[in-house]
Amino acid sequence: MKTKRFSPSDWHKDHPSGNLVFQYCLEGDPSSRDNFMLVLGRQDGDFHMPRHRHNFDQIRLPLRGDMNIGDGLKQKEGQVGYFAEGMPYGPQDDPLGKTPPGERLQLVLQFGGASGCGFMSMGQRLAARAELAKTGEFVGPNYRHPDGRMEWGLNVIWEHVFGERLKYPMPRYPKVVIADPQRFNWLPTPETPKTRKKFLGAFSERGVWVEMVRIEAGGDWTSVHDSARRLLFVTQGSGEAGREPIGEYDAVQIEPGEQATIRAHSELVIFLMGLPPIVVPEDSTEEFETVDGTDDGTV
């Protein structure tokens, strides 16, 4: 089990827009196709991204403020969004308006999806950006080659890191899937009377799932799963994970087969993301697309 405490000052300006800063909660193994990155994103200025897509899955939870996801839709504070690999979304246009910089905060999990494409770590991305900037120029989310040609930046970075064109899985879902936890019921867990759960959904043949766990003060709950990694994020309260203290915005990583007991000092609410192993059949007929991007950044 691994825990990561929230820090009010540990923010990194690693997003190409320049208006988002990150706090890295938990990260996986870059050499594995089930690599992942759990981050807190804070909006410090007006934010805009053209319509785009990724070759990895995402789960997003706005903690403070809403998020524009394009097509006239907003993911509201407290709602859970699943963004399937290969699915276009945006354009995102989020001016701060009267909101003070830094007030909008969002939890984001990015991870390798069921297609087996994997997930490129932030360390790999930043190293590639630095090397590519020696010969070309990054302009927002795009990259200007030495010959002046513009291309979606992530395509260029992926090819630089892995030596092959980035391919996009055909999306399993046509749109962002949004769950509103307020419309789900807390259900009792008979084995732990002071614990209740909200199961919010499971996605793709991988069976990635999201749920919320609420533990009353003085209660405890044990998480165990034979094959799935579990990532826990505290949205309210305080307690202990094993012998480690945990509180608001702290994160806990529990590996497959590992058992971890969470104890609540005050009422504890946990957002849980379950990541089963990726299984790609040898005879898979999964279709992919290789896209270079267009002038407006659409991919």
One Martini backbone bead per residue (centre of mass of N, CA, C, O) as a GRO file, in nm:
protein
  299
    1MET     BB    1   0.098   0.035   0.019
    2LYS     BB    2   0.015   0.377  -0.081
    3THR     BB    3   0.079   0.717   0.019
    4LYS     BB    4  -0.055   1.061  -0.051
    5ARG     BB    5  -0.009   1.376   0.039
    6PHE     BB    6  -0.131   1.676   0.058
    7SER     BB    7  -0.016   1.990  -0.102
    8PRO     BB    8  -0.041   2.338  -0.118
    9SER     BB    9   0.263   2.369  -0.293
   10ASP     BB   10   0.273   2.104  -0.504
   11TRP     BB   11   0.311   2.254  -0.806
   12HIS     BB   12   0.279   2.197  -1.172
   13LYS     BB   13   0.364   2.341  -1.501
   14ASP     BB   14   0.268   2.085  -1.744
   15HIS     BB   15   0.069   2.228  -1.926
   16PRO     BB   16   0.032   2.353  -2.251
   17SER     BB   17  -0.158   2.601  -2.173
   18GLY     BB   18  -0.052   2.737  -1.878
   19ASN     BB   19  -0.343   2.722  -1.685
   20LEU     BB   20  -0.233   2.457  -1.554
   21VAL     BB   21  -0.194   2.270  -1.253
   22PHE     BB   22  -0.009   2.010  -1.080
   23GLN     BB   23  -0.077   1.723  -0.865
   24TYR     BB   24   0.089   1.436  -0.775
   25CYS     BB   25  -0.031   1.141  -0.651
   26LEU     BB   26  -0.021   0.893  -0.870
   27GLU     BB   27   0.198   0.634  -1.018
   28GLY     BB   28   0.314   0.421  -1.249
   29ASP     BB   29   0.440   0.207  -1.502
   30PRO     BB   30   0.578   0.297  -1.805
   31SER     BB   31   0.627  -0.019  -1.910
   32SER     BB   32   0.318  -0.044  -1.878
   33ARG     BB   33  -0.009  -0.076  -2.010
   34ASP     BB   34  -0.122   0.001  -1.697
   35ASN     BB   35  -0.063   0.277  -1.682
   36PHE     BB   36  -0.067   0.576  -1.460
   37MET     BB   37  -0.242   0.898  -1.356
   38LEU     BB   38  -0.285   1.089  -1.056
   39VAL     BB   39  -0.446   1.413  -1.047
   40LEU     BB   40  -0.435   1.751  -0.969
   41GLY     BB   41  -0.626   2.021  -1.105
   42ARG     BB   42  -0.548   2.372  -1.155
   43GLN     BB   43  -0.707   2.679  -1.227
   44ASP     BB   44  -0.533   2.998  -1.325
   45GLY     BB   45  -0.693   3.034  -1.604
   46ASP     BB   46  -0.786   3.057  -1.900
   47PHE     BB   47  -0.945   2.781  -2.083
   48HIS     BB   48  -0.824   2.608  -2.388
   49MET     BB   49  -0.941   2.336  -2.606
   50PRO     BB   50  -0.952   2.155  -2.857
   51ARG     BB   51  -1.065   1.918  -3.027
   52HIS     BB   52  -1.010   1.584  -2.891
   53ARG     BB   53  -0.794   1.292  -2.831
   54HIS     BB   54  -0.719   0.967  -2.689
   55ASN     BB   55  -0.529   0.652  -2.612
   56PHE     BB   56  -0.684   0.690  -2.333
   57ASP     BB   57  -0.818   0.683  -2.028
   58GLN     BB   58  -1.076   0.862  -1.824
   59ILE     BB   59  -1.118   1.015  -1.495
   60ARG     BB   60  -1.350   1.267  -1.369
   61LEU     BB   61  -1.346   1.514  -1.077
   62PRO     BB   62  -1.504   1.783  -0.977
   63LEU     BB   63  -1.444   1.964  -0.675
   64ARG     BB   64  -1.424   2.272  -0.801
   65GLY     BB   65  -1.631   2.326  -1.016
   66ASP     BB   66  -1.671   2.332  -1.351
   67MET     BB   67  -1.671   2.150  -1.681
   68ASN     BB   68  -1.588   2.182  -2.007
   69ILE     BB   69  -1.669   1.929  -2.286
   70GLY     BB   70  -1.856   2.013  -2.493
   71ASP     BB   71  -2.143   2.018  -2.679
   72GLY     BB   72  -2.282   2.200  -2.443
   73LEU     BB   73  -2.125   2.068  -2.198
   74LYS     BB   74  -2.124   1.996  -1.839
   75GLN     BB   75  -1.920   1.914  -1.570
   76LYS     BB   76  -2.012   1.899  -1.259
   77GLU     BB   77  -1.979   1.935  -0.952
   78GLY     BB   78  -1.931   1.589  -0.845
   79GLN     BB   79  -1.908   1.464  -1.109
   80VAL     BB   80  -1.865   1.169  -1.313
   81GLY     BB   81  -1.619   1.103  -1.569
   82TYR     BB   82  -1.604   0.908  -1.874
   83PHE     BB   83  -1.318   0.880  -2.100
   84ALA     BB   84  -1.276   0.731  -2.381
   85GLU     BB   85  -1.084   0.587  -2.583
   86GLY     BB   86  -1.097   0.770  -2.893
   87MET     BB   87  -1.281   1.005  -2.784
   88PRO     BB   88  -1.415   1.289  -2.871
   89TYR     BB   89  -1.358   1.624  -2.727
   90GLY     BB   90  -1.504   1.921  -2.747
   91PRO     BB   91  -1.446   2.220  -2.700
   92GLN     BB   92  -1.266   2.388  -2.445
   93ASP     BB   93  -1.432   2.660  -2.254
   94ASP     BB   94  -1.278   2.822  -1.955
   95PRO     BB   95  -1.349   3.086  -1.813
   96LEU     BB   96  -1.322   3.241  -1.509
   97GLY     BB   97  -1.423   3.516  -1.459
   98LYS     BB   98  -1.516   3.548  -1.117
   99THR     BB   99  -1.309   3.337  -1.065
  100PRO     BB  100  -1.057   3.267  -0.887
  101PRO     BB  101  -0.757   3.173  -0.898
  102GLY     BB  102  -0.758   2.824  -0.795
  103GLU     BB  103  -1.069   2.730  -0.742
  104ARG     BB  104  -1.035   2.519  -0.957
  105LEU     BB  105  -1.088   2.159  -0.905
  106GLN     BB  106  -0.938   1.842  -1.030
  107LEU     BB  107  -0.979   1.503  -1.079
  108VAL     BB  108  -0.734   1.286  -1.255
  109LEU     BB  109  -0.753   0.985  -1.453
  110GLN     BB  110  -0.491   0.826  -1.633
  111PHE     BB  111  -0.517   0.529  -1.857
  112GLY     BB  112  -0.488   0.231  -1.973
  113GLY     BB  113  -0.671   0.060  -2.190
  114ALA     BB  114  -0.819  -0.220  -2.341
  115SER     BB  115  -0.636  -0.205  -2.607
  116GLY     BB  116  -0.313  -0.163  -2.510
  117CYS     BB  117  -0.164   0.120  -2.562
  118GLY     BB  118  -0.141   0.281  -2.311
  119PHE     BB  119   0.076   0.513  -2.105
  120MET     BB  120   0.222   0.818  -2.095
  121SER     BB  121   0.431   0.973  -1.913
  122MET     BB  122   0.525   1.277  -1.796
  123GLY     BB  123   0.828   1.235  -1.818
  124GLN     BB  124   0.826   1.157  -2.119
  125ARG     BB  125   0.693   1.415  -2.226
  126LEU     BB  126   0.894   1.630  -2.121
  127ALA     BB  127   1.148   1.518  -2.258
  128ALA     BB  128   1.038   1.536  -2.549
  129ARG     BB  129   0.978   1.839  -2.556
  130ALA     BB  130   1.270   1.933  -2.511
  131GLU     BB  131   1.386   1.799  -2.767
  132LEU     BB  132   1.186   1.919  -2.984
  133ALA     BB  133   1.252   2.229  -2.915
  134LYS     BB  134   1.532   2.231  -3.072
  135THR     BB  135   1.375   2.217  -3.377
  136GLY     BB  136   1.105   2.332  -3.270
  137GLU     BB  137   0.753   2.430  -3.187
  138PHE     BB  138   0.536   2.504  -2.930
  139VAL     BB  139   0.175   2.567  -2.987
  140GLY     BB  140   0.045   2.479  -2.751
  141PRO     BB  141  -0.088   2.170  -2.864
  142ASN     BB  142   0.116   2.226  -3.088
  143TYR     BB  143   0.351   2.154  -3.368
  144ARG     BB  144   0.638   2.307  -3.517
  145HIS     BB  145   0.810   2.237  -3.767
  146PRO     BB  146   1.090   2.327  -3.941
  147ASP     BB  147   0.888   2.352  -4.212
  148GLY     BB  148   0.600   2.466  -4.063
  149ARG     BB  149   0.448   2.231  -3.979
  150MET     BB  150   0.143   2.136  -3.831
  151GLU     BB  151   0.090   1.947  -3.516
  152TRP     BB  152  -0.016   1.742  -3.297
  153GLY     BB  153   0.176   1.708  -3.022
  154LEU     BB  154   0.120   1.412  -2.922
  155ASN     BB  155   0.205   1.271  -3.180
  156VAL     BB  156   0.503   1.358  -3.174
  157ILE     BB  157   0.576   1.252  -2.894
  158TRP     BB  158   0.508   0.955  -2.934
  159GLU     BB  159   0.708   0.903  -3.167
  160HIS     BB  160   0.961   0.983  -3.007
  161VAL     BB  161   0.931   0.763  -2.779
  162PHE     BB  162   0.824   0.489  -2.968
  163GLY     BB  163   0.864   0.499  -3.298
  164GLU     BB  164   0.548   0.563  -3.353
  165ARG     BB  165   0.248   0.607  -3.444
  166LEU     BB  166  -0.032   0.726  -3.328
  167LYS     BB  167  -0.307   0.537  -3.206
  168TYR     BB  168  -0.668   0.502  -3.230
  169PRO     BB  169  -0.926   0.388  -3.085
  170MET     BB  170  -1.223   0.283  -3.126
  171PRO     BB  171  -1.487   0.391  -2.972
  172ARG     BB  172  -1.703   0.251  -2.722
  173TYR     BB  173  -1.802   0.549  -2.680
  174PRO     BB  174  -1.963   0.839  -2.804
  175LYS     BB  175  -1.958   0.960  -2.506
  176VAL     BB  176  -1.960   1.103  -2.225
  177VAL     BB  177  -1.977   0.961  -1.904
  178ILE     BB  178  -2.224   1.065  -1.660
  179ALA     BB  179  -2.224   1.081  -1.304
  180ASP     BB  180  -2.458   1.140  -1.029
  181PRO     BB  181  -2.419   1.081  -0.700
  182GLN     BB  182  -2.687   1.214  -0.586
  183ARG     BB  183  -2.862   0.972  -0.746
  184PHE     BB  184  -2.740   0.782  -0.543
  185ASN     BB  185  -2.730   0.519  -0.322
  186TRP     BB  186  -2.674   0.424  -0.006
  187LEU     BB  187  -2.527   0.115   0.075
  188PRO     BB  188  -2.501  -0.147   0.263
  189THR     BB  189  -2.249  -0.332   0.457
  190PRO     BB  190  -2.275  -0.612   0.641
  191GLU     BB  191  -1.965  -0.648   0.735
  192THR     BB  192  -1.985  -0.310   0.769
  193PRO     BB  193  -2.200  -0.111   0.939
  194LYS     BB  194  -2.025   0.181   0.900
  195THR     BB  195  -2.068   0.116   0.586
  196ARG     BB  196  -2.105   0.282   0.266
  197LYS     BB  197  -2.227   0.261  -0.084
  198LYS     BB  198  -2.148   0.380  -0.426
  199PHE     BB  199  -2.227   0.258  -0.738
  200LEU     BB  200  -2.135   0.411  -1.063
  201GLY     BB  201  -1.954   0.204  -1.241
  202ALA     BB  202  -1.863   0.026  -1.550
  203PHE     BB  203  -1.589  -0.025  -1.802
  204SER     BB  204  -1.552  -0.212  -2.032
  205GLU     BB  205  -1.386  -0.518  -2.055
  206ARG     BB  206  -1.208  -0.447  -1.804
  207GLY     BB  207  -1.389  -0.321  -1.553
  208VAL     BB  208  -1.381  -0.045  -1.473
  209TRP     BB  209  -1.435   0.123  -1.154
  210VAL     BB  210  -1.678   0.322  -0.959
  211GLU     BB  211  -1.681   0.451  -0.615
  212MET     BB  212  -1.829   0.507  -0.293
  213VAL     BB  213  -1.705   0.562   0.048
  214ARG     BB  214  -1.863   0.546   0.378
  215ILE     BB  215  -1.730   0.629   0.705
  216GLU     BB  216  -1.781   0.625   1.016
  217ALA     BB  217  -1.703   0.725   1.303
  218GLY     BB  218  -1.504   0.451   1.420
  219GLY     BB  219  -1.478   0.306   1.161
  220ASP     BB  220  -1.431   0.027   0.925
  221TRP     BB  221  -1.252  -0.076   0.615
  222THR     BB  222  -1.194  -0.342   0.374
  223SER     BB  223  -0.965  -0.383   0.106
  224VAL     BB  224  -1.013  -0.640  -0.154
  225HIS     BB  225  -0.833  -0.785  -0.447
  226ASP     BB  226  -0.698  -1.017  -0.652
  227SER     BB  227  -0.656  -0.822  -0.948
  228ALA     BB  228  -0.701  -0.524  -0.846
  229ARG     BB  229  -0.641  -0.202  -0.854
  230ARG     BB  230  -0.658   0.065  -0.599
  231LEU     BB  231  -0.787   0.400  -0.595
  232LEU     BB  232  -0.776   0.644  -0.336
  233PHE     BB  233  -0.989   0.935  -0.253
  234VAL     BB  234  -1.018   1.204  -0.039
  235THR     BB  235  -1.313   1.419   0.015
  236GLN     BB  236  -1.359   1.344   0.333
  237GLY     BB  237  -1.197   1.368   0.617
  238SER     BB  238  -1.055   1.128   0.860
  239GLY     BB  239  -0.767   0.892   0.910
  240GLU     BB  240  -0.666   0.551   0.820
  241ALA     BB  241  -0.401   0.369   0.639
  242GLY     BB  242  -0.344   0.167   0.843
  243ARG     BB  243  -0.082   0.378   0.982
  244GLU     BB  244  -0.174   0.608   0.796
  245PRO     BB  245  -0.254   0.919   0.754
  246ILE     BB  246  -0.574   1.070   0.649
  247GLY     BB  247  -0.714   1.316   0.417
  248GLU     BB  248  -0.792   1.561   0.241
  249TYR     BB  249  -0.661   1.474  -0.079
  250ASP     BB  250  -0.575   1.201  -0.034
  251ALA     BB  251  -0.384   0.904  -0.136
  252VAL     BB  252  -0.441   0.550  -0.234
  253GLN     BB  253  -0.253   0.244  -0.294
  254ILE     BB  254  -0.376  -0.081  -0.407
  255GLU     BB  255  -0.285  -0.391  -0.470
  256PRO     BB  256  -0.309  -0.683  -0.590
  257GLY     BB  257  -0.402  -0.882  -0.307
  258GLU     BB  258  -0.427  -0.644  -0.124
  259GLN     BB  259  -0.474  -0.545   0.216
  260ALA     BB  260  -0.688  -0.271   0.345
  261THR     BB  261  -0.736  -0.059   0.627
  262ILE     BB  262  -0.995   0.174   0.699
  263ARG     BB  263  -1.007   0.453   0.923
  264ALA     BB  264  -1.232   0.660   1.113
  265HIS     BB  265  -1.246   0.965   1.280
  266SER     BB  266  -1.412   1.092   1.071
  267GLU     BB  267  -1.609   1.126   0.835
  268LEU     BB  268  -1.549   0.917   0.547
  269VAL     BB  269  -1.477   0.999   0.201
  270ILE     BB  270  -1.444   0.783  -0.090
  271PHE     BB  271  -1.278   0.764  -0.401
  272LEU     BB  272  -1.306   0.481  -0.619
  273MET     BB  273  -1.062   0.310  -0.835
  274GLY     BB  274  -1.079   0.031  -1.053
  275LEU     BB  275  -0.793  -0.181  -1.185
  276PRO     BB  276  -0.786  -0.409  -1.386
  277PRO     BB  277  -0.656  -0.607  -1.596
  278ILE     BB  278  -0.515  -0.636  -1.911
  279VAL     BB  279  -0.688  -0.800  -2.192
  280VAL     BB  280  -0.550  -0.911  -2.506
  281PRO     BB  281  -0.635  -1.073  -2.761
  282GLU     BB  282  -0.470  -1.233  -3.014
  283ASP     BB  283  -0.752  -1.214  -3.206
  284SER     BB  284  -0.790  -0.925  -3.228
  285THR     BB  285  -1.018  -0.675  -3.404
  286GLU     BB  286  -0.914  -0.415  -3.338
  287GLU     BB  287  -0.952  -0.080  -3.423
  288PHE     BB  288  -0.751   0.171  -3.586
  289GLU     BB  289  -0.621   0.511  -3.583
  290THR     BB  290  -0.433   0.740  -3.788
  291VAL     BB  291  -0.375   1.083  -3.687
  292ASP     BB  292  -0.254   1.418  -3.764
  293GLY     BB  293  -0.448   1.640  -3.796
  294THR     BB  294  -0.560   1.975  -3.793
  295ASP     BB  295  -0.578   2.313  -3.790
  296ASP     BB  296  -0.783   2.290  -3.524
  297GLY     BB  297  -0.686   2.009  -3.367
  298THR     BB  298  -0.841   1.783  -3.482
  299VAL     BB  299  -0.860   1.404  -3.393
   0.00000   0.00000   0.00000
